[in-house]
Every structure is written in structure tokens, then in C-alpha cells.
Amino acid sequence: MSDDNAGNSEKVKMLTADGKLVEIDKAVLEEVSKKQKSTNKEIYDWMQNPSKRKL
């Protein structure tokens, strides 16, 4: 596996949800962190939750 940018990009170490240690490009992490996050209300509205049923 060849990488044209080998040595040019800064890497950061992160843990995956299943506990594996991985290295990713710092630029990728910075791009993802700029995206708008969902609010709790947006998630609640999106969920199909029995507690949302109207009585």
C-alpha cells in the first residue's frame, strides 16, 4: 500500500468504538470537527420512541 503523502501529513491516534487504536490524518479530524452537530432535540425528534406517543 503506497501513500503519496507519506511523512507529509501529521497523524493523531484515536480509539475506535470497539477499542482499537488507529492513526488518522489530523486534517481529516479537523474537517469532521467543523461540521454542525445534531442537537438533543433534533435527535429526539428523529427517534421513534414510545415516550413520544400522544395520549
Beta strands, then each sheet from edge to edge (+ up, - down):
strand 1: 11-15
strand 2: 21-25
sheet 1: 1+ 2-
end
